Amino acid sequence: MKTSLQTQQIAYDSDQQLLRFLRARKFDLEKSIEMFVKHRNWYVQNDIQKYPDVFPHKALALAELVPSAYIGFDREGHPVQIERTGKMDVPTILSAVSGAAMLEGFIWGQQTQIRRCEESCERLGLPANSIERFTQVMDLDGLSSAHMQLAQFLSPITKCGEANFPERMYKTLIVNHGWVFSMIWAIVKLTLDPITREKVIVCGSLEELHKHIDPAQLPVRYGGQLEDPITLNDPDVEALRRKYLNDDKYVSQYQTQAVGSGAHFERQLRVEVGKNYAYCFRASEEIKFKAVFIPDEAASEEEHIQVSVESKIEAQKWPTLGTFASTNGKNGTLVLTWHNDNWWGNKELRYALVEEVEEAATQ
């Protein structure tokens, strides 16, 4: 592999880096080289080396909206990142964070953990690149069916991770989970490689979490000895919604529709690769909502892509905003559906579907 890359004048960092790409392709040399060349082109063209020293401007809102921290190391020395997924306010995130921003935030996080791997090797007196993988703790306290709307961000992030950061995840430890997790996991695991799925470990107690991470390397809120980072505090949802949930630019484009008892209302939006789209709506009462992307060449429903799984949305006081861009290189149709599940009475819906003048998500 090294000989081939040198012949093509393609740079690489270390033997360990190439081994990760070889393992990702089960040591198929041709496929491993092809994968690495694509990664290297992506790395250079997007100037990924600037991370983590530079935080992506598009993703600045994530620092406020996603309670998380890069803190501590697991029992094998892998750097730990903690995310309080259940405390993410879905309406605000859909309003303030585009798919491109979420993806850039993910890339920055991967680069941050790579640097922390280097720090861990130095801390433990190990040779460089002895530690290459990361451990994540996902705290699902507060998770609801509304969080299933965030599934639209998972596909591009998963594809980017598998293509450019192979063999980086060591474990994902799930804590404070409930019944909603089972529903979401049934969808998410379909996007993951079988080997990746095995790395997801559900911890039923803090004691079980401590089997993987020593309390000396965990914040107090997880039975540890480290000071709780302020970035893990509960977000002030009302303040964040006042700051980010603003539909002023959509008001003039709103259309009004009465959705009858037990009825569905559907609107379609033509989607082209390289363009960004946005939807925004308010409703007089809670209303069920889902969004599906149908590629032009889709021959069956199995090929449809869930953008937002059906869930009941509180769209009375605050608007619901969302963005969409095709990340699979396919044109198609975005289908939005609202459902009034009341036994009687109409629900008034105000909605807008628009093409946004914004850079599409990084592939």
NORVENDA-V896117 format. One record per pair of residues at least 6 apart in sequence whose ideal C-beta (glycine too) atoms are under 8 Angstrom apart, sorted by the first residue. I is the first residue (numbers start at 1). J is the second residue. Records with the same first field share a line. If there is no record, write none. Layout:
I=J + J
//
This chain:
1=18 + 21 + 22 + 29 + 32 + 33 + 36
2=12 + 15 + 18
4=29 + 33
5=11 + 12 + 18 + 33 + 36 + 37
8=37
10=36 + 37 + 40
11=40
12=18 + 36 + 40
14=128 + 129
16=129 + 132
17=129
18=32 + 36
20=132 + 166 + 167 + 168
21=32 + 35 + 36 + 39 + 166
22=29 + 32
23=166 + 167
24=32 + 35 + 162 + 166 + 167
25=31 + 32 + 35
35=163 + 166
38=163
39=163 + 164
42=48 + 163 + 164
43=49 + 164
46=362
48=107 + 111
51=107 + 108 + 111 + 112
52=108 + 111 + 112 + 115
55=63 + 108
56=101 + 104 + 105 + 107 + 108
58=98 + 100 + 101 + 104
59=97 + 101 + 102 + 104 + 105 + 108
61=96 + 97 + 101 + 244
62=97 + 101 + 102 + 105
63=231
64=235 + 240
65=88 + 89 + 92 + 93 + 96 + 97 + 235 + 240 + 244
66=83 + 84 + 88 + 93 + 105
67=83 + 84 + 87 + 88 + 231 + 232 + 233 + 234 + 235
68=81 + 82 + 83 + 84 + 231 + 232
69=81 + 82 + 219 + 229 + 231 + 232
70=79 + 80 + 81 + 109 + 112 + 113 + 116
71=80 + 81 + 82 + 217 + 218 + 219 + 226 + 229
72=79 + 80 + 213 + 217 + 218 + 219 + 224 + 226
73=79 + 80 + 120 + 123 + 213 + 217
74=80 + 135 + 170 + 171 + 212 + 213 + 214 + 217
75=212 + 213 + 214
76=131 + 170
77=120 + 121 + 123 + 124 + 126 + 131
78=117 + 120 + 131 + 133 + 134 + 135 + 170 + 171
79=113 + 116 + 117 + 119 + 120 + 131 + 134 + 135
80=134 + 135 + 136 + 137 + 213 + 217 + 218
81=109 + 113 + 134 + 135 + 136 + 137
82=136 + 137 + 139 + 219 + 222 + 232
83=136 + 137 + 138 + 139
84=139 + 141 + 142 + 232
85=138 + 139 + 140 + 143 + 147
86=139 + 140 + 141 + 142 + 143 + 144 + 147 + 176
87=139 + 141 + 142 + 234 + 235
88=147 + 150 + 235
89=235 + 237 + 240 + 241
90=146 + 147 + 149 + 150
91=146 + 241 + 245 + 313 + 314 + 318 + 319 + 320 + 321
92=237 + 240 + 241 + 244 + 245
93=150
94=149 + 150 + 320 + 321 + 322 + 323
95=244 + 245 + 246 + 319 + 320 + 321 + 322
96=244
97=105
98=276 + 323 + 325 + 358 + 361
99=152 + 153 + 156 + 276 + 323 + 324 + 325 + 327 + 361
100=276 + 325 + 358 + 359 + 360 + 361 + 362
102=153 + 156 + 157
103=153 + 156 + 157 + 160 + 361 + 362
104=362
106=157 + 160 + 161
107=160 + 164 + 362
110=161 + 165 + 168
113=134 + 168
114=168
116=134
117=129 + 131 + 132 + 133 + 134
118=128
120=126 + 131
121=127 + 128 + 129 + 130 + 131
124=130 + 131
132=167 + 168
133=167 + 168 + 169 + 170
134=168 + 169 + 170
135=170 + 171 + 172 + 173 + 212 + 213
136=169 + 171 + 172 + 173
137=172 + 173 + 175 + 209 + 213 + 222
138=172 + 173 + 174 + 175
139=175 + 176
140=174 + 175 + 176 + 177 + 178 + 180 + 181
141=175 + 176
143=177 + 178 + 180 + 181 + 184
144=180
145=180 + 183 + 311 + 312
146=311 + 312 + 313
147=180 + 184
148=180 + 183 + 184 + 187 + 308 + 309 + 311
149=308 + 309 + 311 + 322
151=184 + 187 + 188 + 306 + 307 + 308 + 309
152=291 + 306 + 307 + 308 + 322 + 324
154=188 + 191
155=191 + 305 + 327 + 328
156=327 + 361 + 363
158=191 + 192
159=327
160=362 + 363
161=168 + 169
162=193 + 196
169=196 + 199
170=199
171=199 + 200 + 201 + 212
172=199 + 200 + 201
173=201 + 203 + 209 + 212 + 213
174=181 + 200 + 201 + 202 + 203
175=203 + 206 + 209 + 222
177=202
181=202
185=200
187=306 + 309
189=197 + 200
201=212
203=209 + 212
206=222 + 223
209=218 + 222 + 223
210=218 + 223
213=224
215=223 + 224 + 225
216=224 + 225 + 226
217=224 + 226
218=224 + 225 + 226
219=226 + 227 + 228 + 229 + 232
220=226 + 227 + 228
221=228 + 232
241=318
245=318 + 319 + 321
247=280 + 282 + 319 + 321 + 352
250=278 + 280 + 319 + 321 + 352 + 354
253=352 + 354
254=280 + 282 + 350 + 351 + 352
255=350 + 351 + 352
256=348 + 349 + 350
257=265 + 348 + 349 + 350 + 351
258=346 + 347 + 348 + 349
259=265 + 287 + 338 + 339 + 340 + 346 + 347 + 348 + 349
260=340 + 346
261=340 + 342 + 343 + 344 + 345 + 346
262=340 + 341 + 342 + 343
263=339 + 340
264=337 + 338 + 339 + 340
265=337 + 338 + 339 + 340 + 349
266=335 + 336 + 337 + 338
267=335 + 336 + 351 + 353
268=333 + 334 + 335 + 336
269=277 + 279 + 333 + 334 + 335 + 336 + 353
270=333 + 334
271=277 + 293 + 324 + 326 + 331 + 332 + 333 + 334
272=326 + 331
273=326 + 329 + 330 + 331 + 360
274=326 + 360
275=325 + 355 + 356 + 360
276=323 + 324 + 325 + 355 + 356 + 357 + 358 + 359 + 360 + 361
277=323 + 324 + 325 + 334 + 353 + 354 + 355 + 356
278=321 + 322 + 323 + 324 + 352 + 353 + 354 + 355 + 356
279=291 + 321 + 322 + 324 + 334 + 336 + 351 + 352 + 353 + 354
280=319 + 320 + 321 + 322 + 351 + 352
281=289 + 315 + 319 + 320 + 338 + 349 + 350 + 351 + 352
282=315 + 316 + 319 + 320 + 349 + 350 + 351
283=313 + 315 + 316 + 338 + 347 + 348 + 349 + 350
284=316 + 347 + 348 + 349
285=316 + 342 + 347
286=312 + 313 + 314 + 315 + 316
287=312 + 313 + 315 + 338 + 339 + 340 + 347 + 349
288=310 + 311 + 312 + 313 + 338 + 339 + 340 + 341
289=308 + 310 + 311 + 312 + 313 + 315 + 320 + 336 + 337 + 338 + 339
290=306 + 308 + 309 + 310 + 311 + 336 + 337
291=306 + 307 + 308 + 322 + 324 + 334 + 335 + 336 + 337
292=304 + 305 + 306 + 307 + 334 + 335 + 337
293=304 + 305 + 307 + 324 + 326 + 332 + 333 + 334 + 335
294=303 + 304 + 305 + 332 + 333 + 334 + 335
295=303 + 304 + 305 + 328 + 330 + 331 + 332
296=330 + 331 + 332 + 333
297=303 + 330
298=304 + 332
305=328
307=322 + 324 + 334
308=322
310=337 + 339
312=341
313=320
323=356 + 358
324=334
325=360 + 361
326=332 + 360
327=361 + 363
329=363
336=351 + 353
338=349 + 351
340=346 + 347
//
